[in-house]
Amino acid sequence: METLTNLEIVIGALALLSSLMVVLSSNPIVSAIGLLGSLFLTGGLYFAMGAYFIGAAQILIYAGAIAVLFVFIVMLLDVKPLTTRIPGRTAIIALGCLAGVFFVAAAVVATVKSGGSITVGSNDPVAVASLSPIEIARLFVSKYMVAFQMTGFLILAAIIGAILLGRPEKTSQYG
């Protein structure tokens, strides 16, 4: 069983704190910056585990493009911090925390039942780590094409939804 290094624990804890900042902040700019930090630190976790190509792709694609795009959309829409009371917000936060505890408990139970090792995909870590960028690209355009395209459509829908929901309502037909 492979143990976590101190660097992986620190980066993971910072990523968790950054993710909590995304969810718990009432200021949209702070949430977008937290998302950027979370995605960047996830790339750092990949680097710490030796998956350099995936780490670079995570930082370049997600932290470098997607999160920065979200920051620009929030700035473009001039979204104000949340000042109104949303009914049931406390219950939703409590339910989210409960769901998080449930998923962490399920992961711990699955790890204990499997003897401390969970394998995803291949049982040979050398075979997974030895995939070249060309082989990864072939997997994206063959086996994982639908998931890859659906992710793109989901991001596009989120951007269009943010623009439509953030537009100020017109008070007259001329302005």
OpenMM code with the backbone's topology and positions (N, CA, C; nanometers):
from openmm import Vec3, app, unit

residues = "MET GLU THR LEU THR ASN LEU GLU ILE VAL ILE GLY ALA LEU ALA LEU LEU SER SER LEU MET VAL VAL LEU SER SER ASN PRO ILE VAL SER ALA ILE GLY LEU LEU GLY SER LEU PHE LEU THR GLY GLY LEU TYR PHE ALA MET GLY ALA TYR PHE ILE GLY ALA ALA GLN ILE LEU ILE TYR ALA GLY ALA ILE ALA VAL LEU PHE VAL PHE ILE VAL MET LEU LEU ASP VAL LYS PRO LEU THR THR ARG ILE PRO GLY ARG THR ALA ILE ILE ALA LEU GLY CYS LEU ALA GLY VAL PHE PHE VAL ALA ALA ALA VAL VAL ALA THR VAL LYS SER GLY GLY SER ILE THR VAL GLY SER ASN ASP PRO VAL ALA VAL ALA SER LEU SER PRO ILE GLU ILE ALA ARG LEU PHE VAL SER LYS TYR MET VAL ALA PHE GLN MET THR GLY PHE LEU ILE LEU ALA ALA ILE ILE GLY ALA ILE LEU LEU GLY ARG PRO GLU LYS THR SER GLN TYR GLY".split()
positions = [
    Vec3(0.0837, -0.1171, 0.0000),
    Vec3(0.0000, 0.0000, 0.0000),
    Vec3(0.0887, 0.1241, 0.0000),
    Vec3(0.0574, 0.2150, -0.0882),
    Vec3(0.1363, 0.3369, -0.1004),
    Vec3(0.0829, 0.4413, -0.0037),
    Vec3(0.1735, 0.5042, 0.0692),
    Vec3(0.1313, 0.6062, 0.1648),
    Vec3(0.1438, 0.7447, 0.1024),
    Vec3(0.0654, 0.8366, 0.1547),
    Vec3(0.0697, 0.9739, 0.1065),
    Vec3(0.1922, 1.0448, 0.1614),
    Vec3(0.2521, 1.1294, 0.0791),
    Vec3(0.3639, 1.2100, 0.1254),
    Vec3(0.3096, 1.3362, 0.1918),
    Vec3(0.3969, 1.4049, 0.2628),
    Vec3(0.3554, 1.5287, 0.3282),
    Vec3(0.3112, 1.6330, 0.2259),
    Vec3(0.3789, 1.6368, 0.1112),
    Vec3(0.3425, 1.7324, 0.0070),
    Vec3(0.2012, 1.7052, -0.0445),
    Vec3(0.1673, 1.5792, -0.0662),
    Vec3(0.0335, 1.5449, -0.1133),
    Vec3(-0.0725, 1.5802, -0.0096),
    Vec3(-0.0426, 1.5607, 0.1175),
    Vec3(-0.1381, 1.5944, 0.2240),
    Vec3(-0.1596, 1.7451, 0.2301),
    Vec3(-0.0525, 1.8227, 0.2203),
    Vec3(-0.0643, 1.9688, 0.2261),
    Vec3(-0.1416, 2.0207, 0.1053),
    Vec3(-0.1075, 1.9720, -0.0139),
    Vec3(-0.1777, 2.0173, -0.1347),
    Vec3(-0.3245, 1.9757, -0.1290),
    Vec3(-0.3521, 1.8560, -0.0823),
    Vec3(-0.4903, 1.8102, -0.0701),
    Vec3(-0.5703, 1.8946, 0.0288),
    Vec3(-0.5082, 1.9289, 0.1416),
    Vec3(-0.5773, 2.0126, 0.2403),
    Vec3(-0.6032, 2.1520, 0.1849),
    Vec3(-0.5068, 2.2083, 0.1121),
    Vec3(-0.5272, 2.3397, 0.0506),
    Vec3(-0.6359, 2.3340, -0.0569),
    Vec3(-0.6388, 2.2250, -0.1338),
    Vec3(-0.7440, 2.2097, -0.2352),
    Vec3(-0.8815, 2.1983, -0.1698),
    Vec3(-0.8881, 2.1288, -0.0583),
    Vec3(-1.0147, 2.1174, 0.0143),
    Vec3(-1.0596, 2.2536, 0.0671),
    Vec3(-0.9678, 2.3293, 0.1240),
    Vec3(-1.0028, 2.4628, 0.1738),
    Vec3(-1.0457, 2.5551, 0.0592),
    Vec3(-0.9783, 2.5450, -0.0526),
    Vec3(-1.0142, 2.6265, -0.1689),
    Vec3(-1.1519, 2.5871, -0.2215),
    Vec3(-1.1827, 2.4592, -0.2209),
    Vec3(-1.3144, 2.4128, -0.2647),
    Vec3(-1.4241, 2.4593, -0.1696),
    Vec3(-1.3957, 2.4589, -0.0409),
    Vec3(-1.4929, 2.5107, 0.0557),
    Vec3(-1.5154, 2.6605, 0.0357),
    Vec3(-1.4103, 2.7318, -0.0040),
    Vec3(-1.4244, 2.8745, -0.0312),
    Vec3(-1.5189, 2.8976, -0.1494),
    Vec3(-1.5157, 2.8077, -0.2476),
    Vec3(-1.6054, 2.8191, -0.3630),
    Vec3(-1.7504, 2.8075, -0.3179),
    Vec3(-1.7775, 2.7116, -0.2342),
    Vec3(-1.9146, 2.6818, -0.1958),
    Vec3(-1.9687, 2.7778, -0.0908),
    Vec3(-1.8875, 2.8175, 0.0030),
    Vec3(-1.9366, 2.8935, 0.1169),
    Vec3(-1.9292, 3.0451, 0.1006),
    Vec3(-1.8584, 3.0947, 0.0011),
    Vec3(-1.8447, 3.2393, -0.0151),
    Vec3(-1.9703, 3.2990, -0.0765),
    Vec3(-2.0087, 3.4149, -0.0271),
    Vec3(-2.1247, 3.4840, -0.0844),
    Vec3(-2.0831, 3.5792, -0.1959),
    Vec3(-1.9538, 3.6034, -0.2106),
    Vec3(-1.9030, 3.6904, -0.3156),
    Vec3(-1.8661, 3.6052, -0.4374),
    Vec3(-1.9253, 3.6302, -0.5550),
    Vec3(-1.8976, 3.5468, -0.6717),
    Vec3(-1.7533, 3.5531, -0.7191),
    Vec3(-1.6876, 3.6665, -0.7035),
    Vec3(-1.5473, 3.6765, -0.7443),
    Vec3(-1.4609, 3.5880, -0.6552),
    Vec3(-1.4869, 3.5893, -0.5255),
    Vec3(-1.4111, 3.5044, -0.4331),
    Vec3(-1.4363, 3.3571, -0.4649),
    Vec3(-1.5607, 3.3229, -0.5000),
    Vec3(-1.5910, 3.1846, -0.5379),
    Vec3(-1.5165, 3.1443, -0.6646),
    Vec3(-1.5114, 3.2330, -0.7628),
    Vec3(-1.4407, 3.2019, -0.8872),
    Vec3(-1.2909, 3.1892, -0.8637),
    Vec3(-1.2348, 3.2739, -0.7788),
    Vec3(-1.0923, 3.2636, -0.7452),
    Vec3(-1.0666, 3.1336, -0.6680),
    Vec3(-1.1586, 3.0964, -0.5800),
    Vec3(-1.1452, 2.9688, -0.5094),
    Vec3(-1.1490, 2.8512, -0.6048),
    Vec3(-1.2353, 2.8594, -0.7082),
    Vec3(-1.2399, 2.7550, -0.8100),
    Vec3(-1.1078, 2.7466, -0.8842),
    Vec3(-1.0521, 2.8611, -0.9185),
    Vec3(-0.9222, 2.8642, -0.9852),
    Vec3(-0.8156, 2.7985, -0.8982),
    Vec3(-0.8138, 2.8321, -0.7694),
    Vec3(-0.7169, 2.7707, -0.6787),
    Vec3(-0.7374, 2.6214, -0.6635),
    Vec3(-0.8619, 2.5796, -0.6554),
    Vec3(-0.8916, 2.4373, -0.6413),
    Vec3(-0.8451, 2.3586, -0.7631),
    Vec3(-0.8718, 2.4107, -0.8809),
    Vec3(-0.8292, 2.3421, -1.0030),
    Vec3(-0.6772, 2.3417, -1.0157),
    Vec3(-0.6140, 2.4510, -0.9789),
    Vec3(-0.4681, 2.4583, -0.9850),
    Vec3(-0.4056, 2.3582, -0.8872),
    Vec3(-0.4586, 2.3514, -0.7658),
    Vec3(-0.4048, 2.2592, -0.6659),
    Vec3(-0.4306, 2.1136, -0.7027),
    Vec3(-0.5399, 2.0863, -0.7731),
    Vec3(-0.5633, 1.9504, -0.8224),
    Vec3(-0.4541, 1.9119, -0.9212),
    Vec3(-0.4167, 2.0050, -1.0072),
    Vec3(-0.3029, 1.9809, -1.0965),
    Vec3(-0.1749, 1.9576, -1.0184),
    Vec3(-0.1574, 2.0320, -0.9080),
    Vec3(-0.0411, 2.0097, -0.8233),
    Vec3(-0.0399, 1.8705, -0.7610),
    Vec3(-0.1582, 1.8198, -0.7276),
    Vec3(-0.1665, 1.6820, -0.6760),
    Vec3(-0.1220, 1.5813, -0.7816),
    Vec3(-0.1640, 1.6045, -0.9056),
    Vec3(-0.1199, 1.5152, -1.0130),
    Vec3(0.0322, 1.5189, -1.0275),
    Vec3(0.0912, 1.6376, -1.0189),
    Vec3(0.2369, 1.6480, -1.0266),
    Vec3(0.3030, 1.5750, -0.9109),
    Vec3(0.2482, 1.5901, -0.7906),
    Vec3(0.3062, 1.5246, -0.6732),
    Vec3(0.2996, 1.3726, -0.6843),
    Vec3(0.1992, 1.3209, -0.7561),
    Vec3(0.1859, 1.1758, -0.7725),
    Vec3(0.2642, 1.1239, -0.8918),
    Vec3(0.3281, 1.2140, -0.9677),
    Vec3(0.4095, 1.1713, -1.0806),
    Vec3(0.3360, 1.1655, -1.2126),
    Vec3(0.2123, 1.2093, -1.2175),
    Vec3(0.1354, 1.2108, -1.3429),
    Vec3(0.1504, 1.3493, -1.4055),
    Vec3(0.2656, 1.3736, -1.4673),
    Vec3(0.3015, 1.5074, -1.5136),
    Vec3(0.2159, 1.5543, -1.6302),
    Vec3(0.1840, 1.4657, -1.7227),
    Vec3(0.1031, 1.5067, -1.8378),
    Vec3(-0.0373, 1.5474, -1.7938),
    Vec3(-0.1003, 1.4655, -1.7087),
    Vec3(-0.2347, 1.4981, -1.6599),
    Vec3(-0.2310, 1.6244, -1.5753),
    Vec3(-0.1266, 1.6429, -1.4948),
    Vec3(-0.1129, 1.7644, -1.4148),
    Vec3(-0.1018, 1.8883, -1.5022),
    Vec3(-0.0207, 1.8784, -1.6080),
    Vec3(-0.0061, 1.9927, -1.6986),
    Vec3(-0.1373, 2.0200, -1.7720),
    Vec3(-0.2064, 1.9152, -1.8139),
    Vec3(-0.3347, 1.9338, -1.8822),
    Vec3(-0.4368, 1.9949, -1.7869),
    Vec3(-0.4386, 1.9506, -1.6622),
    Vec3(-0.5309, 2.0061, -1.5618),
    Vec3(-0.5067, 2.1552, -1.5433),
    Vec3(-0.3809, 2.1938, -1.5284),
    Vec3(-0.3495, 2.3343, -1.5040),
    Vec3(-0.3762, 2.4185, -1.6283),
    Vec3(-0.3357, 2.3692, -1.7450),
    Vec3(-0.3527, 2.4487, -1.8670),
    Vec3(-0.4989, 2.4601, -1.9083),
    Vec3(-0.5705, 2.3476, -1.9071),
    Vec3(-0.7077, 2.3487, -1.9586),
    Vec3(-0.8047, 2.4036, -1.8554),
    Vec3(-0.8033, 2.3483, -1.7367),
    Vec3(-0.9040, 2.3881, -1.6384),
    Vec3(-0.8660, 2.5168, -1.5665),
    Vec3(-0.7499, 2.5173, -1.5010),
    Vec3(-0.7115, 2.6371, -1.4261),
    Vec3(-0.6784, 2.7520, -1.5204),
    Vec3(-0.6170, 2.7200, -1.6328),
    Vec3(-0.5733, 2.8256, -1.7227),
    Vec3(-0.6806, 2.8797, -1.8126),
    Vec3(-0.7794, 2.8007, -1.8448),
    Vec3(-0.8798, 2.8453, -1.9411),
    Vec3(-1.0191, 2.8530, -1.8804),
    Vec3(-1.0679, 2.7436, -1.8288),
    Vec3(-1.2065, 2.7374, -1.7834),
    Vec3(-1.2305, 2.8300, -1.6651),
    Vec3(-1.1477, 2.8205, -1.5612),
    Vec3(-1.1702, 2.9026, -1.4421),
    Vec3(-1.1497, 3.0510, -1.4725),
    Vec3(-1.0506, 3.0830, -1.5561),
    Vec3(-1.0303, 3.2227, -1.5942),
    Vec3(-1.1504, 3.2725, -1.6732),
    Vec3(-1.2074, 3.1867, -1.7571),
    Vec3(-1.3288, 3.2229, -1.8305),
    Vec3(-1.4431, 3.2507, -1.7342),
    Vec3(-1.4582, 3.1696, -1.6311),
    Vec3(-1.5620, 3.1946, -1.5305),
    Vec3(-1.5396, 3.3283, -1.4607),
    Vec3(-1.4135, 3.3598, -1.4269),
    Vec3(-1.3837, 3.4878, -1.3630),
    Vec3(-1.4254, 3.6023, -1.4548),
    Vec3(-1.3944, 3.5919, -1.5840),
    Vec3(-1.4313, 3.6980, -1.6776),
    Vec3(-1.5830, 3.7083, -1.6931),
    Vec3(-1.6539, 3.5957, -1.6921),
    Vec3(-1.7999, 3.5999, -1.7024),
    Vec3(-1.8602, 3.6678, -1.5798),
    Vec3(-1.8088, 3.6355, -1.4613),
    Vec3(-1.8593, 3.6984, -1.3397),
    Vec3(-1.8326, 3.8484, -1.3443),
    Vec3(-1.7147, 3.8874, -1.3918),
    Vec3(-1.6832, 4.0300, -1.4015),
    Vec3(-1.7668, 4.0972, -1.5106),
    Vec3(-1.7908, 4.0283, -1.6209),
    Vec3(-1.8703, 4.0830, -1.7302),
    Vec3(-2.0138, 4.1076, -1.6851),
    Vec3(-2.0688, 4.0153, -1.6086),
    Vec3(-2.2065, 4.0284, -1.5631),
    Vec3(-2.2200, 4.1238, -1.4455),
    Vec3(-2.1084, 4.1623, -1.3853),
    Vec3(-2.1079, 4.2522, -1.2696),
    Vec3(-2.2014, 4.1997, -1.1608),
    Vec3(-2.1782, 4.0734, -1.1231),
    Vec3(-2.2615, 4.0085, -1.0223),
    Vec3(-2.2246, 4.0639, -0.8854),
    Vec3(-2.3245, 4.1014, -0.8114),
    Vec3(-2.3041, 4.1566, -0.6769),
    Vec3(-2.2980, 4.0432, -0.5746),
    Vec3(-2.2321, 4.0683, -0.4616),
    Vec3(-2.2321, 3.9667, -0.3552),
    Vec3(-2.3735, 3.9373, -0.3071),
    Vec3(-2.3910, 3.8167, -0.2595),
    Vec3(-2.5221, 3.7728, -0.2126),
    Vec3(-2.5593, 3.8476, -0.0848),
    Vec3(-2.6632, 3.9307, -0.0942),
    Vec3(-2.7067, 4.0070, 0.0233),
    Vec3(-2.8475, 3.9689, 0.0672),
    Vec3(-2.9232, 3.9067, -0.0222),
    Vec3(-3.0598, 3.8695, 0.0139),
    Vec3(-3.0598, 3.7346, 0.0837),
    Vec3(-3.1576, 3.7149, 0.1656),
    Vec3(-3.1733, 3.5872, 0.2345),
    Vec3(-3.2454, 3.4900, 0.1426),
    Vec3(-3.1868, 3.3771, 0.1229),
    Vec3(-3.2484, 3.2733, 0.0414),
    Vec3(-3.3155, 3.1754, 0.1364),
    Vec3(-3.4469, 3.1559, 0.1214),
    Vec3(-3.5135, 3.0626, 0.2125),
    Vec3(-3.4610, 2.9205, 0.1927),
    Vec3(-3.4286, 2.8572, 0.3019),
    Vec3(-3.3820, 2.7190, 0.2963),
    Vec3(-3.2338, 2.7048, 0.2686),
    Vec3(-3.1578, 2.8148, 0.2634),
    Vec3(-3.0149, 2.8067, 0.2327),
    Vec3(-2.9409, 2.7277, 0.3406),
    Vec3(-2.9765, 2.7493, 0.4661),
    Vec3(-2.9114, 2.6768, 0.5752),
    Vec3(-2.9391, 2.5274, 0.5641),
    Vec3(-3.0617, 2.4921, 0.5279),
    Vec3(-3.0954, 2.3498, 0.5120),
    Vec3(-3.0184, 2.2885, 0.3949),
    Vec3(-3.0013, 2.3645, 0.2873),
    Vec3(-2.9270, 2.3135, 0.1719),
    Vec3(-2.7801, 2.2938, 0.2080),
    Vec3(-2.7224, 2.3878, 0.2816),
    Vec3(-2.5830, 2.3737, 0.3245),
    Vec3(-2.5680, 2.2533, 0.4166),
    Vec3(-2.6630, 2.2355, 0.5088),
    Vec3(-2.6576, 2.1204, 0.5998),
    Vec3(-2.6708, 1.9899, 0.5234),
    Vec3(-2.7601, 1.9876, 0.4246),
    Vec3(-2.7775, 1.8675, 0.3434),
    Vec3(-2.6510, 1.8379, 0.2626),
    Vec3(-2.5874, 1.9416, 0.2109),
    Vec3(-2.4623, 1.9234, 0.1374),
    Vec3(-2.3515, 1.8697, 0.2255),
    Vec3(-2.3426, 1.9232, 0.3480),
    Vec3(-2.2426, 1.8727, 0.4430),
    Vec3(-2.2694, 1.7273, 0.4793),
    Vec3(-2.3956, 1.6936, 0.4980),
    Vec3(-2.4330, 1.5554, 0.5285),
    Vec3(-2.3971, 1.4619, 0.4125),
    Vec3(-2.4226, 1.5072, 0.2897),
    Vec3(-2.3871, 1.4274, 0.1725),
    Vec3(-2.2357, 1.4106, 0.1627),
    Vec3(-2.1610, 1.5160, 0.1947),
    Vec3(-2.0154, 1.5059, 0.1932),
    Vec3(-1.9641, 1.4060, 0.2947),
    Vec3(-2.0205, 1.4096, 0.4146),
    Vec3(-1.9818, 1.3127, 0.5183),
    Vec3(-2.0158, 1.1707, 0.4734),
    Vec3(-2.1325, 1.1539, 0.4096),
    Vec3(-2.1726, 1.0222, 0.3606),
    Vec3(-2.0731, 0.9689, 0.2573),
    Vec3(-2.0325, 1.0551, 0.1622),
    Vec3(-1.9395, 1.0097, 0.0584),
    Vec3(-1.8012, 0.9801, 0.1136),
    Vec3(-1.7552, 1.0576, 0.2108),
    Vec3(-1.6267, 1.0287, 0.2731),
    Vec3(-1.6344, 0.8968, 0.3491),
    Vec3(-1.7441, 0.8746, 0.4214),
    Vec3(-1.7612, 0.7482, 0.4938),
    Vec3(-1.7675, 0.6300, 0.3968),
    Vec3(-1.8366, 0.6481, 0.2849),
    Vec3(-1.8435, 0.5407, 0.1855),
    Vec3(-1.7050, 0.5108, 0.1274),
    Vec3(-1.6240, 0.6144, 0.1047),
    Vec3(-1.4889, 0.5933, 0.0531),
    Vec3(-1.4017, 0.5210, 0.1547),
    Vec3(-1.4166, 0.5565, 0.2826),
    Vec3(-1.3390, 0.4899, 0.3878),
    Vec3(-1.3802, 0.3431, 0.3983),
    Vec3(-1.5105, 0.3167, 0.3957),
    Vec3(-1.5587, 0.1777, 0.4032),
    Vec3(-1.5097, 0.0974, 0.2828),
    Vec3(-1.5157, 0.1555, 0.1633),
    Vec3(-1.4690, 0.0848, 0.0433),
    Vec3(-1.3193, 0.0576, 0.0504),
    Vec3(-1.2427, 0.1521, 0.1041),
    Vec3(-1.0984, 0.1325, 0.1169),
    Vec3(-1.0670, 0.0234, 0.2182),
    Vec3(-1.1373, 0.0235, 0.3303),
    Vec3(-1.1131, -0.0781, 0.4326),
    Vec3(-1.1515, -0.2161, 0.3810),
    Vec3(-1.2663, -0.2265, 0.3122),
    Vec3(-1.3106, -0.3563, 0.2609),
    Vec3(-1.2171, -0.4106, 0.1535),
    Vec3(-1.1521, -0.3223, 0.0779),
    Vec3(-1.0635, -0.3688, -0.0288),
    Vec3(-0.9224, -0.3943, 0.0216),
    Vec3(-0.8998, -0.3795, 0.1484),
    Vec3(-0.7677, -0.4058, 0.2033),
    Vec3(-0.6730, -0.2871, 0.1883),
    Vec3(-0.7258, -0.1702, 0.1657),
    Vec3(-0.6432, -0.0502, 0.1595),
    Vec3(-0.5990, -0.0112, 0.0209),
    Vec3(-0.6424, -0.0854, -0.0816),
    Vec3(-0.6014, -0.0475, -0.2165),
    Vec3(-0.7220, -0.0513, -0.3092),
    Vec3(-0.7414, 0.0573, -0.3770),
    Vec3(-0.8486, 0.0661, -0.4748),
    Vec3(-0.7849, 0.0920, -0.6096),
    Vec3(-0.8147, 0.0089, -0.7070),
    Vec3(-0.7599, 0.0280, -0.8410),
    Vec3(-0.8702, 0.0771, -0.9322),
    Vec3(-0.8344, 0.1673, -1.0171),
    Vec3(-0.9284, 0.2223, -1.1137),
    Vec3(-0.8753, 0.1915, -1.2519),
    Vec3(-0.9560, 0.1303, -1.3352),
    Vec3(-0.9133, 0.1007, -1.4724),
    Vec3(-0.8269, -0.0228, -1.4773),
    Vec3(-0.6978, -0.0039, -1.4844),
    Vec3(-0.6039, -0.1136, -1.4997),
    Vec3(-0.5427, -0.1503, -1.3654),
    Vec3(-0.5080, -0.2770, -1.3503),
    Vec3(-0.4419, -0.3221, -1.2286),
    Vec3(-0.2920, -0.2980, -1.2339),
    Vec3(-0.2404, -0.2611, -1.3501),
    Vec3(-0.0982, -0.2406, -1.3674),
    Vec3(-0.0689, -0.0902, -1.3727),
    Vec3(-0.0197, -0.0316, -1.2611),
    Vec3(0.0040, 0.1130, -1.2617),
    Vec3(0.1108, 0.1551, -1.3614),
    Vec3(0.2039, 0.0660, -1.3937),
    Vec3(0.3071, 0.0994, -1.4914),
    Vec3(0.2449, 0.1157, -1.6300),
    Vec3(0.1469, 0.0302, -1.6628),
    Vec3(0.0812, 0.0407, -1.7933),
    Vec3(0.0018, 0.1700, -1.8043),
    Vec3(-0.0631, 0.2108, -1.6962),
    Vec3(-0.1402, 0.3350, -1.6982),
    Vec3(-0.0472, 0.4549, -1.7070),
    Vec3(0.0614, 0.4546, -1.6299),
    Vec3(0.1536, 0.5677, -1.6277),
    Vec3(0.2342, 0.5781, -1.7565),
    Vec3(0.2442, 0.4692, -1.8326),
    Vec3(0.3267, 0.4718, -1.9529),
    Vec3(0.2482, 0.5131, -2.0778),
    Vec3(0.1233, 0.5539, -2.0625),
    Vec3(0.0480, 0.6011, -2.1778),
    Vec3(0.1081, 0.7316, -2.2279),
    Vec3(0.1292, 0.7383, -2.3577),
    Vec3(0.1825, 0.8611, -2.4167),
    Vec3(0.0671, 0.9576, -2.4435),
    Vec3(0.0982, 1.0839, -2.4656),
    Vec3(-0.0084, 1.1784, -2.4991),
    Vec3(-0.0876, 1.1382, -2.6238),
    Vec3(-0.0223, 1.0739, -2.7188),
    Vec3(-0.0921, 1.0288, -2.8401),
    Vec3(-0.1926, 0.9192, -2.8053),
    Vec3(-0.1535, 0.8258, -2.7179),
    Vec3(-0.2458, 0.7198, -2.6771),
    Vec3(-0.3627, 0.7760, -2.5960),
    Vec3(-0.3348, 0.8759, -2.5125),
    Vec3(-0.4427, 0.9403, -2.4365),
    Vec3(-0.5380, 1.0106, -2.5320),
    Vec3(-0.4838, 1.0785, -2.6329),
    Vec3(-0.5683, 1.1460, -2.7329),
    Vec3(-0.6531, 1.0452, -2.8089),
    Vec3(-0.5955, 0.9306, -2.8425),
    Vec3(-0.6734, 0.8262, -2.9124),
    Vec3(-0.7878, 0.7762, -2.8243),
    Vec3(-0.7631, 0.7619, -2.6948),
    Vec3(-0.8700, 0.7207, -2.6044),
    Vec3(-0.9803, 0.8266, -2.5989),
    Vec3(-0.9409, 0.9550, -2.5997),
    Vec3(-1.0402, 1.0636, -2.5970),
    Vec3(-1.1287, 1.0627, -2.7209),
    Vec3(-1.0732, 1.0333, -2.8375),
    Vec3(-1.1531, 1.0385, -2.9604),
    Vec3(-1.2135, 0.9036, -2.9960),
    Vec3(-1.1960, 0.8047, -2.9111),
    Vec3(-1.2586, 0.6751, -2.9385),
    Vec3(-1.3448, 0.6322, -2.8196),
    Vec3(-1.2835, 0.5782, -2.7169),
    Vec3(-1.3575, 0.5203, -2.6055),
    Vec3(-1.4317, 0.6255, -2.5215),
    Vec3(-1.3717, 0.7415, -2.5015),
    Vec3(-1.4291, 0.8433, -2.4138),
    Vec3(-1.4831, 0.9640, -2.4895),
    Vec3(-1.5153, 0.9486, -2.6175),
    Vec3(-1.5594, 1.0614, -2.6991),
    Vec3(-1.6902, 1.1217, -2.6488),
    Vec3(-1.7869, 1.0395, -2.6137),
    Vec3(-1.9169, 1.0914, -2.5694),
    Vec3(-1.9007, 1.1700, -2.4397),
    Vec3(-1.8270, 1.1163, -2.3440),
    Vec3(-1.8059, 1.1869, -2.2177),
    Vec3(-1.7296, 1.3175, -2.2401),
    Vec3(-1.6321, 1.3159, -2.3292),
    Vec3(-1.5530, 1.4347, -2.3599),
    Vec3(-1.6415, 1.5430, -2.4219),
    Vec3(-1.7271, 1.5059, -2.5164),
    Vec3(-1.8154, 1.6023, -2.5816),
    Vec3(-1.9243, 1.6513, -2.4866),
    Vec3(-1.9782, 1.5633, -2.4043),
    Vec3(-2.0820, 1.6044, -2.3098),
    Vec3(-2.0269, 1.7037, -2.2071),
    Vec3(-1.9020, 1.6858, -2.1679),
    Vec3(-1.8393, 1.7819, -2.0770),
    Vec3(-1.8315, 1.9190, -2.1422),
    Vec3(-1.7937, 1.9234, -2.2687),
    Vec3(-1.7887, 2.0498, -2.3413),
    Vec3(-1.9255, 2.1147, -2.3523),
    Vec3(-2.0280, 2.0352, -2.3807),
    Vec3(-2.1642, 2.0890, -2.3900),
    Vec3(-2.2130, 2.1388, -2.2543),
    Vec3(-2.1790, 2.0675, -2.1488),
    Vec3(-2.2186, 2.1095, -2.0145),
    Vec3(-2.1556, 2.2433, -1.9785),
    Vec3(-2.0275, 2.2608, -2.0105),
    Vec3(-1.9603, 2.3882, -1.9834),
    Vec3(-2.0223, 2.4989, -2.0662),
    Vec3(-2.0523, 2.4718, -2.1932),
    Vec3(-2.1157, 2.5715, -2.2792),
    Vec3(-2.2535, 2.6099, -2.2259),
    Vec3(-2.3310, 2.5118, -2.1821),
    Vec3(-2.4636, 2.5400, -2.1267),
    Vec3(-2.4528, 2.6232, -1.9994),
    Vec3(-2.3536, 2.5950, -1.9166),
    Vec3(-2.3351, 2.6727, -1.7940),
    Vec3(-2.3000, 2.8177, -1.8257),
    Vec3(-2.2173, 2.8392, -1.9256),
    Vec3(-2.1795, 2.9758, -1.9632),
    Vec3(-2.2998, 3.0509, -2.0195),
    Vec3(-2.3750, 2.9869, -2.1083),
    Vec3(-2.4936, 3.0517, -2.1655),
    Vec3(-2.5968, 3.0798, -2.0564),
    Vec3(-2.6162, 2.9855, -1.9663),
    Vec3(-2.7097, 3.0061, -1.8556),
    Vec3(-2.6671, 3.1204, -1.7656),
    Vec3(-2.5375, 3.1317, -1.7387),
    Vec3(-2.4880, 3.2412, -1.6541),
    Vec3(-2.5105, 3.3756, -1.7220),
    Vec3(-2.4897, 3.3817, -1.8523),
    Vec3(-2.5105, 3.5074, -1.9239),
    Vec3(-2.6586, 3.5437, -1.9264),
    Vec3(-2.7450, 3.4460, -1.9548),
    Vec3(-2.8888, 3.4751, -1.9615),
    Vec3(-2.9471, 3.5110, -1.8256),
    Vec3(-2.9042, 3.4420, -1.7208),
    Vec3(-2.9565, 3.4713, -1.5877),
    Vec3(-2.9016, 3.6018, -1.5314),
    Vec3(-2.7850, 3.6420, -1.5750),
    Vec3(-2.7238, 3.7616, -1.5205),
    Vec3(-2.7568, 3.8898, -1.5932),
    Vec3(-2.8261, 3.8787, -1.7061),
    Vec3(-2.8621, 4.0001, -1.7805),
    Vec3(-2.9615, 4.0826, -1.7024),
    Vec3(-2.9463, 4.2129, -1.7068),
    Vec3(-3.0493, 4.2955, -1.6438),
    Vec3(-3.1767, 4.2922, -1.7271),
    Vec3(-3.2900, 4.2950, -1.6580),
    Vec3(-3.4168, 4.2905, -1.7298),
    Vec3(-3.4435, 4.4256, -1.7949),
    Vec3(-3.4999, 4.4217, -1.9131),
    Vec3(-3.5317, 4.5450, -1.9847),
    Vec3(-3.6579, 4.6056, -1.9235),
    Vec3(-3.6562, 4.7392, -1.9078),
    Vec3(-3.7731, 4.8060, -1.8515),
    Vec3(-3.8692, 4.8532, -1.9599),
    Vec3(-3.8185, 4.8677, -2.0805),
    Vec3(-3.9046, 4.9048, -2.1925),
    Vec3(-3.8561, 4.8333, -2.3152),
    Vec3(-3.9315, 4.8429, -2.4228),
    Vec3(-3.8900, 4.7716, -2.5425),
    Vec3(-3.7734, 4.8433, -2.6129),
    Vec3(-3.7403, 4.9656, -2.5735),
    Vec3(-3.6318, 5.0402, -2.6371),
    Vec3(-3.5052, 5.0465, -2.5561),
    Vec3(-3.4986, 4.9774, -2.4483),
    Vec3(-3.3748, 4.9943, -2.3747),
    Vec3(-3.3592, 4.9034, -2.2642),
] * unit.nanometer
topology = app.Topology()
chain = topology.addChain("A")
for resn in residues:
    res = topology.addResidue(resn, chain)
    for name in ("N", "CA", "C"):
        topology.addAtom(name, app.Element.getBySymbol(name[0]), res)
